[in-house]
């Protein structure tokens, strides 16, 4: 087995050493047999966690259901989670999985009964189609031929090879298996940059085992020949290589290449290929003991040669089971970053039979959500550090069905920077796949807290992208920037990562780009303005309007696809993020004037709050309110005020200024009433209400005036109660949302997962914490849903969360008492510094509402320039709050 697996994986840096804590980028010894590769980008940098961070892994992959979110939500909202069951390691470049007939953005729809092909790249939970595919693969046992009538463009397969039944399908993290109706069983697994398949043919088809490789299909277009892929077949040496073209994502401008190099372990009896990108391989397995063909493939954004190098470095052997087992170990290590006590088989067995059933469901929900938090960003650089540059030389180039030629970047040149110790820092990898509008609200903070090394590298990747394309991008897909959502989101991601501990990136260069993106009307990543409309064209910037007027005026004509109220909120959030980031840097003293201006603009939400209606509206160029503030909106209704949402859903997105927002609408009582209306809470007969809100009030959809957990602007809303003097209301509604809107089923996600953003909300809610202000170093407190959880922080320390009873099992959602490291803690805001080096949060819970955290002097910090390192806005020695606040 020498050199069996050279799985040099950046991804295992999450927690690669069995028994280690959450420190990332550790050494790989003991994880990858025979791996001695220490080339840049292979994740072999970093340190072993401190001794106090040693742990014993629990068996957690069994609690992951990878099919959750593969169907339209059964709890409302109207959208699918768009997740994929494909095989992937944490943050892996490769997601080797099925593309089913309907062609969903994630590639797979649970309602489909036909697999068009297996391909090598997929995004988890995107809301738009485009990126995905590469190296399409499909087995057959009957007949397959390249259609000569269409000059080799189309592949004709005669046996309905893709038909399947879910009864013959299974998957777990890093592994997918399906038996088609023709009797062929396909098993898939992955490393960071490679995929591996074991295709087992029925005994009756030993002499006619076929394998089709089609480089001309992609996730967004299943028709063979839809794009001009290339194939080079070397039957004698059992290799096939080529180039696939995947589409631009959600209104992006340019397609992108996926280069692949594949090997198969069985001699071919016949082979044919077309110059247009299709190859058919036929095998005679009469003498085979397993009736199986092994197929392994590396990919690259740069070249076939790099794809081959990736394959050699990460999977040089032919043991499918060993690769799958190693991938499973990687996932166990990653998921054990958060350990729930009841997942220990002994603890689970101690529960009653009925409680075990509920606990297993809750554990599956939690770990399925946590699993999806590792789906992006994804590694984009090869084992030698190469990746395709973001710089587009000709912005007017229209690539049609092809893709533009780009320069090759390398992390050792393009991503390096000078660290605080004066030494050159070379990141372990360059990353892509950033759904920033979504992930800055929940995912970024969790990844920075648990994996600061990886998180720092993901931020540095954005900085490198900006240096290449001219500005921080919006939604990075491969080597392209797209703008599916309005506003400027990268500042909040950068500030959030920094606030939660991911600080090993080029902060000086990041500083310049953050300021530029919010103040320079020409700031643009290739053809995408930092602040402009959702468009592929470089149309007019709204920055002058923002700087001069303090709001984004409604556009002319009224049908312009620009949602002025929601983008104003996004600008307010971005300004606060820039100010917070600059304030935390060593240069803060010299930047104070600039910082003050950003903090001041972070209060501009007041300009669009109509005091007559207490609703957020929009202003025309003359500063007059216009348009119905409650007008619904979706992607097909341009001209309304809120992008993919309504005014009630967006109202609480001014999270950095809740105290002022609450005062502006009439105080705590008015705010509680407004929140109750949002969630469908009826207090007429007391609190808690006699009946829970219906799921229609918790996942109402983008046209509803009630809560919509299926889209990111609503994620923060439940914790707003903490600022109204009613934290018990948050403690009540959060588990209601968890139980009603999230299920363990294909339709169990309330909306698009958006690379883990929605799932991470569930993770935070389970922990009883949430990063309400994206750029602030702290979290709002709610009730932990399990009685014992250990969170292994990125510095090797551990945060222990304990309660006296299981909140979900015992229906005890309310906090009666909280102690931090044995000392009474009464505020409902937890500064990150309080637990940055570990510690213990101990809760006493109650089945009935309590007054914990309700006193006026326990109101959490609030304001653009508030000190979020404090536990309360107005500390008092009489409040019982610890003196460290």
N, C-alpha and C positions, 0 to 999 in steps of 0.2 A: 504493500500500500504506500510505498515511498512516493512522496510528491503527488499523492492521489488528488488532493484538493488544494489548489493554490487560490483559496478564496480570500484574496486581499481586499477586505471590504471596509470601506469607510463606515458603513452602517453599523457594524458590530461595535463601533466605538461608543454606542449608547451605553452598553454595559457588557462588554465582550467577555470579561473574565467571570466564569461561574463563581458565585459567592462574593462578587464585588458590589459596591454601591453604584450610585448613578454617575460617577465621574466619567466624562466621555473622552474619546481618543486614547484609550488604554492600549497597551501592547496586546498583540494578538496570540501570543503563545498559549497553547492549550485549546485554542478554538479552531484553528485551521491546520490540519495535519500537513506537515511538509512545507508550510508556508514560510519562506525566507525572503520574500520580496519586500523590500523597503523603499521602493520607488515613490516619488512624490504622489500624493493622492491616494495612497493605499491604507491610510488610517493607522499606520504604525508609529505614530507620534503620541506623546502624552505620558501620563504617569498613572501608576496604580493608586487606587484610592487609599486613604489613611486606614490604619488598622481598625479604627472604631466603626468603619463602614462595612465590615464583613457581614455577609448575610447568607442565608440558606434559601435557595429558590423554591418557590411553590409551583405546583403543576398548573400553569395558567392558560396555556394555549387551548386547552380543552374548553375553556369558557369563552372562546371567540367564535362567533358565528359570522363568517365572512359574507353570507348572503343577505344580511341585514342591510337594507337600503337599496336593493337591486330592483325594487318595484315602486310604483307610485304609492305615496303614503296612504295607508288605510285610515289615518287619523285626521285627514283633511289637508288643507294647504294646496293641493292640486298638483304637486310635483313629486317626482321620484328622487330618492337619495342619489341616484346615478353612481352608485358605488360599483366596484368590480371585484369579482372573486379571484382574480388572477394571482399568480404566485409572485411575491415580491418580498425582499428583505427590507428592514426599516430604511426609509428614504432612498430606496434603490432606483437606479436608472431604468432597470428592466422591471416591467410588470407583465409577465408571460401568462396570457389568459385568453378566454374566448371572446370573440366578437359575434354576437347573435344577430339574427336576421334584421331586426328593426333598426339597428344602428344608433343606439342611444349615445349620449355624450361620454358615458363611462365605458361604452362598448358592449355592455351586457344588460339585457332586460329579462327578468325572471319569467315573464309571461311568454317569452319566445320558446319555441320548441325546435329551432334549427340554429346550429352554430355555422356561421359562414366560413370562419377560419379561426385559427389561433394566431395571435400576433404579440409583439414584444414590448410595446409601450402603451400604457393606459393611464389616465388621470383618475383619481378617486373623487367622485362626486361633483364634477364640474357642471355648471349650468348651461354651457354652450358646447356645441360640437366643434370638431376641428382636430386638435392634436390627438394622435393615437394611431397605432398600427405598426407597420414595419415587419417585413419578412413573413408575410402570411403563410400559414402552414395548415394543411388539411390531409389526413390519411384517407385512403380509399381501398376497397377490396375488389371492385368490379371492373370498371373501366374508366380511364381518364385520358383525354387527349387535348392537345392544343388545336383549337379550331382554325383550320387553314382558311376557311372562308373569311375570317376576319383578320387575316395576316398575323396570327399569333397573339392577338390581343386578349382573346377570351379563352378561359379554361372550361372544358366541358367534363363534368364528373357524372358517371352514369348510375350510381347506386344510392343517391340521396345520402351521401356520407355524413352530412351534418345533423341529421335528425337524432333527437335524443329525448329522454324522459328524466325528470328530476330524481326519480327513484334510483337511477343509475349514475347519479352525480354526487360528488362529495368534495369538500375542500376544507382546509385549515390554513393558518398563517404560513405562507411560503410553499403551499402545495395545492394543486388542483387535479381532479380526476373525473373523467366522464367516459361512459361506454355508449357509443352511438348505436343506432338501430341496426347498423350493418355488423355489429359485433366487435368493432375495433375499440379498444380501451386506450385512451390518451391520458398520460400522467405528466404533469408539468411541475417544475420547481425552478428556483432562480438563485443567483448570487447578485451582487450589486450591478454588474454590467453584463451578465450572461444569463441565458435561459437554458434549461435542459428538459428534454422530453423523452419519455419512454412510451413507445407506441407498440401495443401488444395486439396482434392480429388473431382472429379465430382460426382454429386448426384447419377448418375447411378452406381457408384462403392462403395457406402457407406458400403456395407457388405463385401467387399473384398479389403480393402485398405492395401497395402503392403509397407513395408520399408525394404530395404536390406542394411545391414552394412557389408562392406567387408574390412577387415584389410590387405588383401594380395595384394592390388593394390597400385600403386603410380604414380606420374606424369610422370616418365620415363618408366613405364611399366604398361599398362592398363589390361594385362591379369590376370584374377583372379587366384590366386595361384602362381603368379610369385615370390613372396617372402613369407616365412612361418610366416604370422601374427598369432596372437592369439586372441581369443574371449572368454569372459565369459559373459553369458546371465543370468540375474536374472529377469525372466518375472514377477514374483509376485511383486517385488519391482520396476519394470519398469526401469531397468538399463541394460546397456550393456557396457562392458569395454574391453580393450585389448591393444595390441601392434602392431603397423605397422612399417615396415622397409622402410626407404626412401634411395635412392641410393646415392653413392658418387658423388660429383659435379665435372664435367669437369676434369676427370683424377685424382680425389682424390683416396685415398687408401681404406677408410673404409665406410661402410654403417652406418646409424644412426637410433636410435629408435624414434618413436613418440608414447608415451603412451597416452591413452585417456580414459576418463570416461564420459559416456553419460546417460542422463535421458530422458524419454518421458512421456508425461502427460496423455496418454490414455491407458486403460487396453488392453492387447493383447488377442485375441481369440485363437491364436495358434502361436507357435514360434518354430523355429528349428535353430540349430547352428552346426557347425562342429569344430572339434578339430584343423582344419587348418585355422580358422580365418574368417568364414563367418557366419552371422546370418540373418535370415529372420523373420520379425515380421509382423503379420497380425492383423488388427484392424477391429472392427465392429462399424461404425460411424452412424448407423441407428438413434440413439437417439441424435446425435450431432447437435447442432445449426449451427456450422461453417463448418462442414465436414473437420476439420483440426486436424492434429496431431502436437504438439509442441515437438521439439527435441533440447536439449541443451547439449553441450559437452565441457569439459575442456581438455587441453593437457599439457604435460610435457615432458622434455627430460630425466627425472629421474625415475618416477614411476607412476603407476596408482593411488596410494594414493595421490601423489602430484597433479595429474591431477584433482582428485576429490576435493582436497582442493582449487585449483584454481577456479573450477566451483562454489563452495560454496561461496568463497570470492567475486567473481566478478559478479555472476548472480544467486542469490538464489531464485528468483521469476519466474513467468510464463507469464509475460506480454511482448510479442514480440514487440508490438508497442512502449512500453516505452523504451526498450533497443535500438531499432532502432532510436527513437527520441533523446535519450541521445548521441548515437554515432554521429548523425547529429550535435548536439550541439558542441560536441568535435571538429568536422571538421570545423564548422563555426568559432569557437574560434581560431583554428590553422591557417586557411586560412586568417583570418583577421589580422594576423601578418604583412601582406603587404596589404594595402588598396588602391585600385585605385579609384580615385574620381568618374570617370564616371560609376563605378559599383553602385553608389548610384542611386536608381530608379529615384529620382528627377532630378539628373544631366543627366541621360540617356534620360529621357523624353524631356529634353530641346534641344536635337539634332534633326536635320531633320531626316526624315524617312530613307533616304539612309545612312546617317551617323550612325544612330542607328544600322542598319544592319552590317556595318563594325565594329562598336564598340563592338557589341555583339560577333562577330567572334573573334576579338582581345582579348576580356576579356575571352572568352572560351579557347582560345589558352593559354593565360597566366595562368589562374587558374588551367587548366588541367595540365600544366607543374609544377606549384607550388605544386599541390596535390601530384605529383609523387616524389617530393623532401622529402616527409615524409614516403617513402616506406622502407627505410632502413638507418642505421642498425636497426635490430629488437630485441626486448626484448627476452632474452633467459632464464632468471632466473624465478623461480616460486615465488608465493606470500611469501613463507617462505625463499626466497633467494637462494634455491638450484638450481644447474644446472649441467649438465654433463661435467666433466673435459675434457680438451684438452690433458691431458697426456696419451699417449699410451705406456703401459708397454712393450709390445713386438712388435717391429717394423717389425718383420718378419711374424707377424700374418696375415693370409689371411682369411677374414671373409666369403668369398663366398656370399651366399644369406642371411647370418645372419649379426650380428654386434658384435664388441668386447665389452666386459664388461669394463666399465670405473668407476673410483672413482666418488663420488659425491662431487662437490665443493659447496661453499656457499659464497655469497657476503660479509657476516659479518666476514669471515675468509680469503678468498682468494683474495678479491678485496679491502680490507681496506688498508689505508696508513695513515701516519702522515702528517697532514696539516701544513701549514706555521705557524699557531698559536699554534702548538704543540699538538693539539687535534686529536684524531683518526677520520678519515673520512670514513664513510660507504656509498658507492654509492647507489643510489636508485634502480639500476638494473644492471644486466650483459647483454651485447648485443652480437649479432652474425650477420651474413649476411653482410660482408664487401667486396665490390667489389673495392678494394683499388686502383688498377691500373687506374681505371676509375674515382673514386670519389675524389681523392686527387686534381684533377684539377679544380673542380668547387663546388661540393656538400659540402665538408668538411668545406670550408670557410663560406658558407652561413649558415650552421647549427650552426657553432661556433658563428657567429655574432648574430644570432637570438635566439639561444637556448644554451647558454654556459654551463648550467648545464647538459643538456642531452649530449651535445658534449663532455664535460669533462668525463662523465661516459662512453661514447663509447671508448674514448682513454684509460681510466683506464681498461676497459674490455680487450683491446689488451695487456696491460701490464700484467694483470692477466693471459691471455692466454700464454704469453711468459714465465712467471714463471712456468707454468705447462708443456709446450711442449719444452721449451729450447730457443726459439727465437721469435721475433715478426713474426706473420704469414703474409701470402700474400693475401689470399682470404678465409676468414673465412666462412665456411658453417656449421651451427650447431656447432658440437664439433670437426670439422676436418679442417685442413689447406689444401688448394689445390693451384696449381700454373698454372693457365691457361695462364698467361702472364709472360714474362721474366723480370728479374731485381728485384730490392728490393724497394718496394713501401711504406711500412709502415712508414719509416722515413719522407716522404713527408706529409703523413696524420697527423702524430703527430705534426710536425713543423707547418703545416698549421692551425691546430686547435688552437695551442698555440698562433700563431701570430694574429689570429682573435678573441682572447678573451676567449677561453676555456682552462683555466689554472689550474683547480681544479682537478689535478690528480697527481700521484706519479712521479714527474718530475725527481727525483734522479734515480729511477729504470729505467725509460724510457731512461734517458741519457745513462746508461750503455748498454742497449739493442741496442740503435741506433748506438753507436760506434762499438759494437760487430758485428752487422749485416753487416757493411761495411768494416770491417777489419779482421775478424776471419774466415778463410776458413772452419772451422768446425761448424760455426753458423748454427743451423738447428732447425726448429720447427718440432718435431717428425722426419719424414723422408724427410722433405722438406728443402733443403739448402736455406739459406737466399739469396745467389746469385748462381744460377746454371741454368741448362737448364729447359725447360718446360718438366717435367718428373715426374713420380711417384717414380723413383728410386733415391737413394742418390748418384748421379754421381759426377764427379769431379767439385770442386768449381773453379770459375774463378777469385776469389779475389786475389790470388798471381799474376796472369797475370796483373790485374788491378793496384795493388800497385807497382809492379816492372816496368811495361812498360807504364802505363798511357793509355792503350786502351785494348779492348777485341779482341784478335786475332781470326781470322777465324779458325774454328775447322777442325780437320782431323778425319774422312773423310769429304769431302765437303758436303755430304748429311746429316750431323748431324743437327738435328732440333734446330738450334740455330742461331738467327739473330743478328749478332755481331754489326752492326751499331746502330740499335735501342736500344740494351741493353747497349751500350756504352753511349748513350744519357740518358738512365734511370739511369745509375751509376753517371753521371755528376749531374743530378738533385738531386739524393739522397744525394750525398756528400754536395751539396750546402744546402740542407735541414738540414742535421746533423749539419753543421757549424752554420747555422742561429739559430737553436734551442739551441745549446750550448752557443752561444753568448748572448742569451736572459736570461740565467739562472744566479742566484746569484754566481754560481761557475765559471763564465766565465773567471775571472782573473787567476784562477789556471789551466784552460783548454786552455789557449791561444795558446800554441804550437800545441795542437791537433786541435784546431779550424783553425789555419793557414794552417795545412796540408789538411784539408777537403776543405777549400776555394781554395787552390791551385789546388787540383784535380778537382774542379768544372770547371776549365778552360781546361780540357783535351779534350773537343770537338775539339779543334784545331788540335789534332793529327789525326783525321779522316776527316778533310777538305782538299780535294785535291786542291792545289793552281792552278793546271793546268786546272781544270774543274770547280772550285768553287762549287763542290758538295761533300756531305758527302759520303764517301765510307768505306772501311774496310781495315784493315792491316793484313797481315799474320804474322806468328811468327817472321819473319825477319824484320818486319816493313815496308814492301812494300805494296803499294796499290794493291787491287785485286778485281775482279768481277765488273760487270756493276752496277753502283750505282743506276740506275733507274729501276732495275729489280723489277717487281711486286711481290706481295706476298699475300698468304692467308694461312689458317691453313693447307692446303694440299700441300704447296710448300716449304718444308724444304730446307735449304741451302742458301736461298737468304738473303739479308742483313737487311730487315726491316719487323718486325712482323706486319702483317695485314695492310700493308701500303707501300708507296713508298717514295723515297728520297724527292721529293718536299713536300709531306705531313708532313714528320717528320722534315724538315729543320728548321722550326720556333719553334721547341720544346726546343731550347736552350734559353728560354725566360729570364733567369737571366743574359744573356750576350749579349743582342741585339746590343748594340753599337759596341762592338768588332766584332760581326758577320757581321754587316753591313759594317764596315770598311774593313773586310777581303775579302768581295766579290766586293769591288769597290766603296762603299759609298752609299749615299741615293738614287741617281738616279738608280743605279744598283739594289738596294734592292726593290725599287718601281716597277721596271720592272719585277723582279722575282715574287713579290706578285701579280702584275697584271696578269701575266701568270697563276699563280695558280688559281685565281678567274675568269679568262676569261674576264678581263676588257680591253677594246679596247679604248685607248686614241688618236687614230690617228685623230679623228675629234674633239678632245677636251674632257674636263671633266666637268660634268659627261658624260659618253658615250651616244650616241643617243639611243642605245637599251641596255636593261639590259642583263647581262650574262645569258646564258641558265642554267636551273637547272642541266644539266649534268656537268657543270663546278663547281657547288656548292655542289653536292653530287655524286661525280664521282665513288665512290666505292674504295675498297682497292687496285685495280690494276691500278687505274687512276693516271695520273701525275697532275691532277687538284685537287681542294679542295674536301674534303670528310667529311662533317659535321656529317655523320653517325657514326664516330668512334672518340674516345677521343683524339688521338694525334693531331687532327686538331682543337680542340676547341679554342685554343689560337690564331690561325693564324691571324684573322682579326685585332686584336689590335696591331700587329707588326707594322702597318703603323704609329702608334703614335711615334715610335722611328726613323722613316725615315723623319720626318718633314712634313708628309702628314696625319694628323689626319682626315682631311675631307674625305680621302679615306676609312678609317674605318667607318666613319659616313655614307658613301654611301653604302658599301657592307653589313654591318650587317643587316639592315632592308631588303635588298634583300634576304639574306639567310633566315631570319625569314619568309618572305612572300612566298618564293618559296619552301623551303625544309620542312617547318612545316605546316601541315594542320589540320583542325578539321574533322578528318575522321579516320576510323580504320587503314588505311595506312598512317596516318599523321605524324608519327615519321620517321626521316631519317635513323634510324638504331636502334640497340639494345639500350634500355634505360639504362641498366646497373645500376639498383637500383637508378635511378634518376640523373645520371651524365649528360646525354644528355639533359634532361628536364631542369636541373638547368642552363645549358648554356643559354637556352631561357629566364629564369628568370633574370639572370644577364644582358643579352642583353636588356631586356625590361627596366631595371633600368638604363641602360646607364653606367654600371660599370662592371669591370671584374678583378678577382685576377690573373693577368697574371703570376706573379712569385709565385708559390704555397706557398712558405715558407716566403714570404715577407708581412709585415703588410700594405698593400695598394692595390689600384685598378687602372687600366687604365680607362680613362673616354671616353665614347662615348655618343650618344644622347639618352636621355630617350624617350620612345615611347608613353607614356601617359602624358597628361599635368599636372596631379597632382597625386602624390603617397605618402603615408605615410608608412614608414618602422619602425615598433616597435622593437627596439633593445632589446637584452637580459637583459640589465640593467634597463629596464623600460623607457628609454629615446626614443625619436622618431627622425627619420631623415625624413625631408620633402623634396621632390623632385618636383619642379615646373617648368613648361615651359609656354611660352606665347601662345603656340598653340599645338594642337595634332600632333605630328610628323607623325604618320601613317595616320591619317585621312586627314591631310592637305598636305601630301607629302612635309614635311619640315624637312629633315633629318640632316641639318647642324647647327652647333653651331656658333652663332654670338657673344654671350657674356655669361659668366658664373660668377655668384656671389656666394660666400660662406658667409652666414650670413651677407649679404649686402655689402661685400667687393669684389672688382674685383679679379677674379681668372683666370689666363691664362694658367697654366700648364695643361697637359693632364694626369697627374698622381695625384691621391688623396691618401695621407697617411691616414691610418685608424684613427690615432689619431685626425685628423681634424674633424671627425664626430662621434667619439666613444661615446661622450656624447650627441649625437643628433645634430641638427642644420638644416639649410635650404640651399639647392642647388637650385639656381634660374637661369634658362636658357632663353636666347632669341634665337629663332631659325630662320633659313632662308631656303627658297626653293632652293637657289643657293649656291654653295660652297663659303666658307669664308677662311680667313687666320688665324682663331683662332688656337692658339697653334702651329703655324708652325715655329716660330723663333728658331734659333739654340740654344739660351740660355734657351729655354723652353723644351728641350729634357728631357724626364723622366730619373730618376736614372737608372743606368745599371752597371752590373759587379757582380761577385760572392760576393764581400765584399762591395757592394755599400750601401749607407745609404738610405734605402727605406722609412725612416720616413721623408725625404725631398721631396718636390714637384717636384723639377727639379734637373738635374745633376749639373747645374752651375747657381745658383740664381744670379739675377742682380736687383739692385734697379730700373733700367730703364725699366725692363721688365713688370712691373705692377703686378708682383706676390706678394702675401701678405707676409709680413715680418715674419710671423710665420713659414715659410718654411725653 
